[in-house]
Amino acid sequence: MSNLFIVNSLKKILPKINRKIDRILIIGDRISLSYNQLLELFPNSQFFIANKSKNILKSFKLNCKEHRNYSIQVIDIFDGLSLFNFALKYGKFDIIIVSGLYTYKINKKKLRYSAKFLYKHLVQFDGIFCIVNLTQDLKINKSPILENEHPIISQTIDTLDSDLLIFFTVYLKKKPKSIFG
């Protein structure tokens, strides 16, 4: 349900983007499900699948071996050096989906640094930054992760499990307005 919601939301946002979606980064949990849903929407895009667990990436590779439009990267988004090296090597993306990583278990300072770095250094202008969390605790979602940015979508979705909620936030990165007109 949650990933279908993501795809439907992206379909609504795409007209606001003035270019083709070529590069998509999916980080975190449920990468196979996110990849399969986004592949239907963007069949010609290059996907980068990332997680800090080699086992999760190995499982993804086994589940999605018929497709060839992805590369797999081991990355810990809460390690500044790992993020910096990833940014230098792979550059910017049109869409970044972070799924299940920004939770109350993470130190708030690390959480905000990670999100700000991804948004500032890895998202193209007119690109989409999407955060999806499955949570029992709405306290984590009361204050925005990106303090100075305004999400274009921020929504809580009920799941089949009555104790769990999906918190879905989408940011659209716009070019800064020039002071010279």
N, C-alpha and C positions, 0 to 999 in steps of 0.2 A: 504493500500500500504506500509506504513512504517514498520509495523510489519512483513509483508511478506519479506521485504528487510532484516530485522534483522535476520529472520530465515535462509534465503539464505546465508547471510554473515556468520552466525554461522556454517553452514554446511561446508563452505570453511575453517574455522578456526579449526574445530574439529580435523582434522588429525595432527595438531601441538601440541595437548594436549595428554599427555601420560597416561591418566587414564580415568576411567568412570565418567560421570557426575551424581553425586548423589544428590547434594543440590543446589537449585536455589533460589535466593532472587530477588523478583520484588518489586520495590519501586516507588511510585508516581502515575502519571496519567495513564489512560488507562490500568489498571492492568488486567481487564477481557480479553481484546483483547490480551495483551501480554501473559497472562497465557494460553489461548486457543491455540495460535500459538505454544508456547514452549511445551505444553503438547503433541502435535502431534510429535514433534521431540524427546522429552524425556519422554515417558509415564511412566517409572518406577522411575523417580526422585521424590524427596521430595521437594515441593515448599513452600516457605515462602513468604507471601504476606503482604506488609507493607505500611502504610500511616499514616499520623497524624490525618486524619479525620475518625472518627468512622462511619459516614454516608456512606462514600465511601466504607469502608470495609464491612459494612452491605449490601450494594448494590452488591458488589462482591459475597458475600456469597449466596445471593438470585439467582444470575445469574449462579453460578457454583456449585450449591448444589448437583449435581449428581456425582461429583468427590470427592474423599476423601484423595487425596494425598497432601493436603496443610494445613498449619496452618496460622492463621491471627495474625498480631502483629501491635499494635499502636506504631508508632515511629516518632519522629520529627528529621530528619537527620541534622537539623541545630542547635540542642541542644546537646552540648558536653556530658552532663551527660546521656542523653537518648541513644546516640550512644554507649557510654562506657558500660552502663548496658546491652544493646542489644548484644554487642560483647562478654561480659562475659557469658551471658546466652546461646547464640546460636553458638558461634564459627565462623568458616570460611565456605565459600561457593565456589562452583566450578564456578558458574556464578552469577553475579550481574547485573541486568538491572535497571538503574535509568532513569525514563521517565518523562520529563516535569518539573523537579524541579530546574535545574540549569539555571536560566534565569536572565536577566538584573535586575529584581526586587529585587534580593537577594544581600545583602552586599557581595562584592567580597571576603573579608576576610573570612566570614562564608562559602561562596561557596567553596573556596579552602580548608579550613580546613575539611569540610564535605567530599569532594571528596578524599582528602589525607587519612583521617581516614578510609573510606570505603575500599579504595584500599590497604592500608598498613595492616589493622587489620582484614578485613573481607573476602578478596579474597585469596583463596589457591594459592600456587605456581602452575604454569601452569593453572591458572584460568583466567576467562574472566571478565572484567569490562567494561560495555557498558553504554554509556550516549546517550540518545535520547532527543532532544529538538525540540519543534515546535516553530518557532520564525518568527518575521517580521524583526528583526534587526540582521544582520550578524556581527555587532561589537562584540557581546558577544563571538563569535566563532573564532575571529582572533587570540587570544592567548589561548594556551592550558590550560585546567583546572589543569591538573597534569603537573607542570612545568618541572620536571626532567625525565619524562617518555615520550616515543615516542609511539603514537598510531599506531596500525597495520592497522587500517582503520580510515579515517577521511573524511567524505563525506557529501555534501549538496544535498538534494533531493527535487525536486519540488513537490508540492501537487496539488490537484485539484483546491484549492483556490490560485489564482495567487499571493496573498499578503503574503502567508505563506510558509515557507520553513522548512524542517526537517533537523536538523543537527545531524549527527550520528557519534559517535566516539567509537572505540573499542580499549581497551588496553589488552594485554596478559601479565600477571605477571609471569616473569621468576625467577628462583632461582638465587641468586647472585653467581657469579663465585668465587670459593675459591682461596685464594692467595697461598694455599699450594698444588694446583694441583689436 
